Amino acid sequence: MSVYKIGTRGSELALTQTHSVIKAFSNVDITAEKQILKTRGDKDQRPFNQISGDGFFTKELERSILNRETHFAVHSAKDLPSIVHEDLPWKAFSHREETSDILIALPTAFDANGNLIDGKRIGTSSPRRELQIKNAFPNIQVESLRGNVPTRIQKVIDAHLDGVILAKAGVVRLGLLEEIKECDLVVKELDFVTAPCQGIIAVQGAQNIISTLDKIANHDLDLIAKAEKSVLALLGGGCHLPLGTKIYAEKDEYRLDFFLGGRSETIAFQLKAKTIGTLLHELVKELVNTPKPTTHRVWFSQPIQHILKPASFAAQLGIEPVAWPLLEVVPNWKEKDLQEFRAEKNRYGAVSFSSQFAVQLFMTELNSYLDIKTWLNNVRIFAIGRSTKERLAEYGITEVEMSKESHGKSLAALLEKIKIHGDILIPGQQGSLVKGRLKGFGPHSKGLTLYRMRPSRNPMSLEVPLIEKNDHIVITSPSAAKEFVLRSLKHPGLKRLSVWAFGPSTSRELGFLGVQHRTNPISGSWESVLREIKKS
């Protein structure tokens, strides 16, 4: 019988969670053993807000699976990014522990009414928790805190801090609640909306053996966990986003608690619906302040990470947004390709980004190989489309030249006017047309595949909304056009939608597929297409 190796961090909580997975495997006659690995989050003890990228506690565990050094990895599900590599699927395990945050503090931290006294020092590493505790007690001091659960609690025992905020799930799994009370510390439950997937254990495995997890996975919890991660994706967030999201079943419906902190305002609300898909539809409408009543509805078909901004434009025009992502982005980079780029990076004089996803994955996946921002400062940077340029700006990269329109032909026309010293790197989608558009252009161009698109598995996309008389759908890419036609075969009512093409390549594909449609008057502009829909 083969023995499965399970990668894990070496913290007491990580080992406790891993041992529970090993025991569950043994109950179904599968032998597994742990393999302890150190992650970037374990090695780099700076405050989280000083560390760029996501996946602080997961990347090394994931790469050990990709490199076939381990078969599975155990994570706290909240540590996983919102999108994961196609060869690294994960499933929720066992039950969800209590999701609440708790304050563990010295008795002297509270007044007679049980409120925190002004000036008391409370430790946390979470931007969300910092905002929430400051909202409740504006005059306390919040101090950045790193370390495992016992280490953080010891800070209070030794009176280095007046209190710390922790996830109750971790404290319970370690069996520390009674010990904490014996140390004369106060445990106070906080009325916070907690991080997406807090209290959930995730088991991640190689694609070819993922079916093994079906024997120990909690499939109902897995549906909820993936939905909470999709909320994180919708808001384009990672570990630094002060987001709280909890979805739970209650009687014959699902409920969602939501919190999002910001510099100028805090958004908090609760929603309920019969299905998770409907719940997420309602979330989008709530986030963009959809006006009532509306005369038009627009279905947004792009991947969930791109929906919120155009939906906000629609709401401002009095149009109700309907989020219906047809496709989703799936990272599929190869380790050898990233290593090859690192070895030959000096040959490139320019890099051209064709999408927001290309930017995001390039910045996050290559960050562990080299100082990617420093490298980008030494080459010319091009972007196809305004949204791609804006995404680069979010990473602090502002010296960007942009093609006139959102397609590869426009990029080629721009590059023909520019003298570039060195080759051009084109990170992006598998099978991208951009590289083909540059044939015949002087400098050599080389693609770096980072992702592919596939039919969306998001709960919003799996439910077809009820179609109303004046509904429109905007198709944003040729691949989305193909998926729309395939879904129309299963749901003929979709043919009643008024179809719009976002750009010329999408229009050509819709024409080829025999779909009657109208074309966006200004390619790549959400404002223009939405204004045309409003007038129709």
MARLOTI-687699 format. One record per residue (C-alpha): x, y, z; residue in three letters. Coordinates in steps of 0.25 Angstrom, whole numbers, plus 5000, padded with zeros to 4 digits. Layout:
XYZALA...
//
This chain:
500050005000MET500650144996SER500750245007VAL500250385004TYR501150505008LYS500450625014ILE501150755014GLY500850845026THR501450965033ARG502150935046GLY501251015055SER500450945066GLU499150985060LEU499650935046ALA500050805052LEU498850785060THR497950805047GLN498850715039THR498750605049HIS497250605048SER497350595033VAL498350475035ILE497350405044LYS496150425035ALA497050365024PHE497350245033SER495850225036ASN495650195021VAL496850105020ASP497850215014ILE499250225020THR499750365021ALA500950435028GLU501250585030LYS502450655024GLN502750795030ILE503150915021LEU503451055024LYS502651165016THR502951305013ARG502051345024GLY502851265034ASP504151325030LYS503751465028ASP503351525041GLN503051665036ARG501651715038PRO500751665027PHE500451805022ASN501951815018GLN501951685010ILE501551684996SER500651574989GLY499751474994ASP499851324999GLY500851355010PHE500551225017PHE500251135005THR501251154993LYS502351064997GLU501250955001LEU500650964987GLU501950964980ARG502350834988SER501150764981ILE501450824968LEU502850774969ASN502350634973ARG503050644987GLU501650624994THR500350584990HIS499450674999PHE499550795007ALA498650845019VAL498350985021HIS497451075029SER496551105017ALA496551255019LYS498051255016ASP497751205002LEU497651314990PRO496351324983SER496851264971ILE497751144971VAL498651064961HIS497850964952GLU498750854957ASP498450884972LEU496950874974PRO496550874989TRP495350824997LYS494750865011ALA494950755021PHE494250715033SER493250815040HIS493450965041ARG493951005055GLU493351125062GLU493551245053THR493651355063SER494751445067ASP495151455082ILE495851555090LEU496851495100ILE497251605110ALA497651635124LEU496551665134PRO497151805136THR496851835121ALA495351855124PHE494551955132ASP493351915141ALA492451905129ASN493351805122GLY493851905111ASN495251925107LEU495952045115ILE496452155106ASP497952135103GLY498051985105LYS498951915095ARG498251805086ILE499051715077GLY498651665063THR499251645049SER497851665042SER497451795035PRO496051745037ARG496151725052ARG496851855054GLU495751935047LEU494651855054GLN495251875068ILE495552015066LYS494052035061ASN493651975075ALA494752045084PHE495352165076PRO496352205087ASN497052075089ILE498452055083GLN498551945072VAL499951875071GLU500451785059SER500551645064LEU501151515058ARG501451375063GLY500651255065ASN499451245075VAL500251205087PRO501251315085THR500251415083ARG499451375096ILE500851375104GLN500951525100LYS499751555109VAL500151455120ILE501551535121ASP500751665120ALA501451715108HIS500051735102LEU498751765109ASP498051665099GLY498051595086VAL497051565076ILE497051425071LEU496051325063ALA495351245073LYS495451125063ALA496951115065GLY496851125080VAL495851025081VAL496550925072ARG497750935081LEU496950915093GLY497451045100LEU496151105105LEU496151045119GLU497651075120GLU497451215117ILE496451235127LYS497351165138GLU498351275135CYS497351375139ASP497151435126LEU495751485120VAL495251425108VAL494251515101LYS493451475088GLU493451585078LEU492251625069ASP493151625057PHE492851575043VAL494051485041THR494951455029ALA494451375017PRO494651225021CYS495051245035GLN494851125043GLY495051035031ILE496150935028ILE496550915014ALA497250795008VAL497950824995GLN498350714986GLY499050674972ALA497950674961GLN498150534958ASN497850484972ILE496850584976ILE495750484976SER496350424988THR495850544996LEU494450504993ASP494550405003LYS494850505014ILE494250635009ALA493050705014ASN492350745001HIS491250835007ASP492350915014LEU493250915001ASP492050984994LEU492051095004ILE493551105005ALA493651124990LYS492551224990ALA493251305001GLU494551304993LYS493751354981SER493351474989VAL494851504992LEU495051484977ALA493951584973LEU494551694982LEU495951664975GLY496551644989GLY497551564996GLY498151555010CYS498251705012HIS496751735009LEU495951765021PRO494751675017LEU493851595026GLY492951485019THR492151375025LYS491151285018ILE490251185026TYR489051105024ALA487851135033GLU486651055032LYS486251055017ASP487051175013GLU488551225012TYR488951355020ARG490151445017LEU490851535027ASP491751635020PHE492751745025PHE493751825017LEU494551935023GLY495152055015GLY495852185017ARG494552265016SER493452175019GLU493052035025THR492051945018ILE491351845026ALA490051765023PHE489251635024GLN488551565012LEU487751435011LYS487351354999ALA486851214996LYS488151174988THR489551214989ILE489551264975GLY488451354977THR489151404990LEU490351444982LEU489451514971HIS488851594982GLU490251624988LEU490651694975VAL489351774974LYS489551824989GLU491051854987LEU490751954975VAL489552014981ASN488551964970THR487452074969PRO485952034969LYS485252034961PRO486052004948THR485551994933THR486751914928HIS487551804933ARG488951764928VAL489651624930TRP491151634932PHE491751514926SER493251534929GLN494051454940PRO493551494954ILE494851584957GLN494451674946HIS492951694949ILE492851794960LEU493351914953LYS492451914941PRO491351874950ALA491552004958SER491552084945PHE490252014941ALA489552054955ALA490052194953GLN489252194940LEU488052134947GLY488251994941ILE488151874949GLU489351784948PRO489251634947VAL490551564950ALA490651434941TRP492151394939PRO492251304927LEU493751284929LEU494751274940GLU496251294940VAL497051164944VAL498551184947PRO499351074939ASN500751134939TRP501951024939LYS503051034949GLU504051014939LYS503551124931ASP503651224943LEU505051174945GLN505451194931GLU504951334931PHE505751364943ARG507051304937ALA506851384924GLU506151514929LYS507251604924ASN506951574909ARG505651654910TYR505551804907GLY504051804908ALA502851734914VAL501451744909SER500251714918PHE498951674911SER497951664923SER497751684938GLN497951544941PHE499351544933ALA499751654943VAL499251594955GLN499851454953LEU501151514948PHE501351594960MET500951494970THR501551364964GLU502951424960LEU503051504973ASN503751384980SER504751374969TYR505251514968LEU504951654972ASP503951674961ILE503651814962LYS505151854961THR505251774949TRP504051844943LEU504751974945ASN505851934935ASN504951904924VAL503851964916ARG502451924920ILE501251924910PHE499751894913ALA498651854905ILE497451924910GLY497152034921ARG496751924931SER498151854930THR498851984932LYS498052014944GLU498351884950ARG499851914948LEU499652044955ALA499051964967GLU500451894968TYR501152034968GLY501552024953ILE501152144946THR502152164935GLU501252084925VAL501052114910GLU499652074905MET499152024892SER498052104886LYS497051994886GLU496851864894SER497451764884HIS498751714879GLY498651774866LYS498651914872SER499851874881LEU500651834868ALA500351964862ALA500852034875LEU502151954875LEU502451974861GLU502752124864LYS503652094876ILE505052044876LYS505251934887ILE506651884891HIS506451734894GLY505251634893ASP503851654897ILE503251564908LEU501751544907ILE501151484920PRO499751434919GLY498751344914GLN498951204908GLN498751214893GLY498751364893SER498651434880LEU499551544884VAL500851474880LYS500251444867GLY499951584864ARG501451624866LEU501951524855LYS502851604845GLY503151704856PHE504651734858GLY504951694872PRO504651544876HIS503451524885SER503251404895LYS502051364902GLY501951324917LEU500751244919THR500151284933LEU498651244932TYR497551184923ARG496051214923MET494951104926ARG493451104928PRO493151164941SER492851074953ARG492351194961ASN490951174968PRO490551304961MET490851244947SER490251114950LEU488851174952GLU488151234940VAL487451364945PRO485951384941LEU486051464928ILE485251584927GLU484651664915LYS485751774914ASN486951694918ASP488351704911HIS489551634912ILE490951684909VAL491951574903ILE493351614906THR494251514898SER494251414887PRO494351304897SER493151354905ALA492351364892ALA492551214890LYS492151184904GLU490951264903PHE490451184890VAL490751054897LEU489851094909ARG488751144900SER488651004895LEU488350954909LYS487451084912HIS486751124899PRO486151244907GLY487551314906LEU487351344892LYS486351444896ARG487451534902LEU487851654894SER489351624891VAL490451724891TRP491951704887ALA492951774895PHE494051784884GLY494251744869PRO494851614872SER493651574880THR492751624869SER493451544859ARG493251414867GLU491751444870LEU491551464855GLY492251334852PHE491351264862LEU490151324856GLY489751404868VAL489051534865GLN489651654873HIS490051794874ARG491451854875THR492051944885ASN492252074879PRO493552094886ILE494351964887SER494651934901GLY493852044908SER492852004918TRP492252144919GLU491952144904SER491252014903VAL490452034916LEU489952174911ARG489552114897GLU488752004905ILE488152114913LYS487652184901LYS487152054894SER
//
